[in-house]
Amino acid sequence: MNILELCIAPALGGLELYFHRCCVELQKRGHTIVSVRLPGSRLEALGKKDGIPTRSMLRGNKFFPWRHARQLARIIAEHRIDVVHVHHKDDLPLAVLTKSTGKRPFQLVFTRQMPLTHRKKDPYHRWLYTKIDLFITITELLKRDALEKLPIPSDRVLRLYYGVPSPPPKDEVFLKQFLTISQPGDFTIGVFSRLEYQKGQHLVIDALKKLVGMEIPARLYIVGDVMSAEYNESLLSQVESLGLMDRVVFKGFLPQPALAMMGMDVLVLPSRNEARLGPRRSHALRHCSDGSQRRRRTRNYRRQPNGLAI
């Protein structure tokens, strides 16, 4: 089967990595894969590095990207595409417009990872969602929301949980190099997410200040790609103004975050909209809680009214 995987996003977070894994795994299973990615993005570089046939494209107009739909239609015709798989909601209008106006027919699959906040049954969204042949959700809650809030038949909605590899073995050498600001007996906190306001890293920094005021030896590791330079600067200023320079470290993007998660006593997910606790985070939590003396001591910390909400 000829499959086009579409994700024109500048970020390299969980959604984008899932898109890339789909490309890799489907190609391993013998399908012919073509991916369409944002030019110059880290996601595009990742595709080329892993040998995924990759075409570059900008997203265009949010609602009716006519010019880019013609460009996508040419790629679909050139590669004789049977299925187009969309991952980001902002790419859905492009795929639907291409399906509506292009010459080559194809099946349209959309995977939804983020929560649905309101009903979408106006004429525009009816046109948009009735063109989808299969709507995949990654949780049962998202599936129920889709059936309630979207104009799409129930036989086209499928819940498909994430599939992730088993976590790698704990690497003590890596953790010794990674935990650069920790001392024996410290309580290590990890936030693993790209750096932008809605991901909420600033909230954890504020909470850390309260923990320090309670004389808790806490250290914060912030891991993730910078998506907003302005927000990144504000976090650095926040750390400095609160006097937390020796308690907070920014580690940037990690290709294998699960290795670092195993060195944390607790992982915090302060995002405004998070559809689920990621499987990789769940694996890491199980690892770092095994027989940890510090883990047992932190139970009282988490009950404090001014502490972190986990």
C-alpha positions in Angstrom: 0.0 0.0 0.0 1.2 3.5 -0.8 0.8 5.7 2.3 1.5 9.5 2.6 2.1 10.5 6.2 1.4 14.3 6.7 2.7 16.5 9.5 3.7 20.0 8.6 4.6 21.1 12.1 7.7 23.1 13.4 7.8 21.3 16.7 9.4 18.0 17.7 7.2 16.8 20.6 5.2 13.7 21.3 2.8 14.2 18.4 5.5 14.7 15.9 7.6 11.8 17.2 4.5 9.5 16.9 4.1 10.6 13.3 7.7 9.8 12.6 7.4 6.4 14.3 4.4 5.6 12.1 6.5 6.3 9.1 9.3 4.1 10.3 7.1 1.2 11.4 4.8 1.2 8.3 7.9 1.2 6.1 9.3 -1.8 8.0 6.0 -3.6 7.4 6.5 -3.3 3.6 4.4 -0.3 2.8 5.6 2.4 0.5 5.9 5.6 2.6 6.1 9.2 1.6 6.2 11.8 4.3 5.4 15.5 4.0 7.1 17.8 6.5 7.9 21.4 7.1 11.1 22.5 5.3 14.0 23.2 7.6 12.3 21.7 10.6 14.0 19.2 12.9 11.2 16.8 12.0 12.3 17.0 8.3 15.9 16.4 9.3 14.8 13.3 11.4 13.0 11.9 8.4 16.0 12.2 6.1 18.3 10.8 8.8 16.2 7.7 9.1 15.8 7.1 5.4 12.1 8.1 5.1 11.3 9.5 1.6 10.4 13.1 2.5 8.8 16.0 0.7 8.8 19.5 2.0 5.8 21.8 2.1 4.5 24.9 4.0 1.0 24.8 5.6 -0.6 27.8 3.8 -4.0 29.3 4.6 -5.6 27.9 7.7 -9.0 27.2 6.3 -8.7 26.9 2.5 -5.0 26.4 1.4 -5.7 26.2 -2.3 -2.2 26.5 -3.6 -0.8 24.0 -1.2 -3.7 21.6 -1.9 -2.7 21.6 -5.6 0.9 20.9 -4.6 -0.1 18.0 -2.3 -2.4 16.6 -5.0 0.6 16.5 -7.4 2.7 14.5 -4.8 -0.3 12.1 -4.3 -0.6 11.5 -8.0 3.1 11.2 -8.5 3.5 8.5 -5.8 0.1 6.9 -6.5 -1.0 7.3 -2.9 -3.8 5.1 -1.5 -4.0 6.5 2.0 -3.2 9.9 3.5 -2.6 9.9 7.3 -2.9 13.3 9.0 -1.6 13.8 12.6 -2.0 17.6 13.3 -5.4 19.3 13.3 -4.0 22.3 11.4 -3.1 20.0 8.5 -6.6 18.6 8.2 -8.0 21.4 6.0 -5.2 20.9 3.6 -5.8 17.1 3.3 -9.6 17.5 3.0 -9.3 20.3 0.4 -6.9 18.0 -1.5 -9.3 15.1 -1.3 -12.2 17.3 -2.5 -10.4 18.9 -5.5 -7.6 16.5 -6.5 -7.9 14.0 -9.4 -6.6 10.9 -7.6 -9.0 9.4 -4.9 -7.5 8.3 -1.6 -8.6 7.2 1.9 -8.2 9.9 4.6 -7.1 8.9 8.1 -6.8 11.4 11.0 -5.3 10.6 14.4 -6.5 12.9 17.1 -4.2 13.3 20.2 -5.4 16.4 21.9 -8.7 17.0 23.8 -11.8 18.3 22.0 -12.9 21.4 23.8 -16.2 22.2 22.1 -18.7 20.9 19.6 -17.9 21.4 15.9 -21.0 20.8 13.9 -21.3 24.0 11.9 -21.3 23.8 8.0 -17.5 24.2 7.7 -16.7 21.4 10.2 -19.4 19.2 8.7 -17.6 19.5 5.3 -14.2 18.9 7.0 -15.1 15.9 9.1 -17.4 14.0 6.7 -14.4 13.7 4.4 -12.5 11.6 6.9 -12.7 7.8 6.3 -11.2 6.8 9.6 -10.9 9.0 12.8 -8.4 7.5 15.3 -8.3 8.5 18.9 -5.6 7.5 21.4 -7.9 7.3 24.4 -11.4 6.1 25.2 -12.3 9.6 26.4 -11.3 11.2 23.1 -13.4 8.6 21.3 -16.5 9.5 23.4 -15.8 13.2 22.8 -15.4 12.7 19.1 -18.7 10.9 18.8 -20.5 13.6 20.9 -18.9 16.7 19.4 -18.0 15.9 15.8 -20.2 15.3 12.8 -18.7 11.9 12.1 -20.4 8.4 12.0 -19.5 6.0 14.9 -18.3 3.3 12.4 -15.6 5.7 11.3 -14.2 6.3 14.8 -11.6 3.9 16.3 -9.7 4.0 19.5 -6.1 2.9 19.1 -3.8 3.2 22.1 -0.2 4.3 21.7 2.3 1.5 21.1 5.8 2.2 22.4 8.9 0.0 22.9 9.7 -1.3 26.3 11.9 1.1 28.3 15.6 0.7 27.9 17.7 -0.6 30.9 18.6 1.9 33.5 22.0 3.5 32.5 23.9 4.6 35.6 26.7 6.1 33.6 24.3 8.3 31.6 22.5 9.4 34.8 25.7 10.3 36.5 26.5 12.6 33.6 22.9 13.9 33.3 22.2 14.8 36.9 24.7 17.7 36.9 23.2 19.7 39.8 22.1 16.9 42.1 23.7 15.9 45.4 23.1 12.7 47.4 19.7 12.9 49.1 18.2 15.5 46.7 14.6 15.3 45.5 14.8 15.4 41.7 11.9 16.7 39.6 11.6 16.3 35.8 9.6 18.2 33.3 9.8 16.6 29.8 8.1 18.8 27.2 8.9 21.3 24.5 9.3 24.8 25.9 6.3 27.0 25.2 3.8 28.8 27.5 1.0 26.3 27.3 3.3 23.5 28.5 3.6 25.3 31.9 7.2 25.0 32.9 6.9 28.4 34.7 4.4 26.9 37.1 6.9 24.2 38.2 9.6 26.8 38.7 7.2 28.7 41.0 6.4 25.5 42.8 10.1 24.7 43.2 10.6 28.0 45.0 7.9 27.0 47.5 9.6 23.6 48.1 12.9 25.4 48.7 11.2 27.6 51.2 10.0 24.5 53.0 13.7 23.4 53.2 13.1 20.5 50.8 16.3 19.7 48.8 14.6 19.8 45.4 16.3 20.1 42.0 14.5 20.7 38.7 15.5 19.3 35.3 13.7 20.8 32.4 14.0 18.8 29.2 12.7 19.7 25.8 13.2 21.7 22.6 12.7 25.5 22.6 9.7 26.4 20.6 9.4 30.0 21.8 12.6 31.9 22.3 10.6 34.6 24.2 9.2 32.0 26.6 12.7 30.5 27.1 14.1 33.8 28.0 11.3 34.4 30.5 12.0 31.1 32.1 15.7 31.9 32.5 14.8 35.3 34.0 12.3 33.7 36.3 15.0 31.2 37.6 17.4 34.1 38.2 14.9 36.4 39.9 13.9 33.6 42.3 17.5 32.7 43.1 17.2 29.2 41.8 20.2 29.1 39.5 21.8 26.2 41.4 18.5 24.3 41.5 17.2 24.4 37.9 18.9 23.2 34.7 17.7 23.3 31.1 18.8 20.2 29.2 17.4 20.8 25.8 16.1 18.1 23.5 17.0 14.5 24.3 16.6 11.7 21.7 16.0 9.1 24.4 14.2 11.0 27.3 13.2 7.7 29.0 16.9 7.3 30.1 16.7 10.6 31.9 13.3 10.0 33.3 14.7 7.0 35.3 16.8 9.5 37.3 13.8 11.5 38.5 11.9 11.0 41.8 8.9 12.6 40.2 7.7 13.7 36.8 5.5 16.7 36.5 3.1 17.3 33.6 1.9 20.9 34.0 0.5 21.3 30.5 -2.9 23.1 30.0 -4.2 20.4 27.7 -2.8 16.9 27.9 -4.9 14.1 26.6 -3.0 11.4 28.5 0.1 10.6 30.6 2.5 9.4 27.9 3.4 5.7 27.9 7.1 6.6 28.1 6.5 8.7 31.2 4.5 5.8 32.7 7.4 3.4 32.1 9.9 5.8 33.6 7.8 6.4 36.7 7.7 2.7 37.4 11.5 2.5 37.1 12.3 5.4 39.3 10.0 4.3 42.1 11.5 0.8 42.5 13.0 0.6 46.0 13.9 4.3 46.2 14.4 5.5 49.8 13.9 9.1 48.5 10.7 8.1 46.8 9.1 7.1 50.1 10.2 10.3 51.7 8.6 12.5 49.1 5.1 11.2 49.9 4.8 13.8 52.6 6.1 16.5 50.4 3.3 15.9 47.8 0.6 16.3 50.5 1.8 19.8 51.3 -0.8 22.5 50.2 1.9 24.7 48.7 3.9 21.8 47.1 3.7 20.3 43.6 0.4 18.9 42.5 1.1 15.4 41.1 
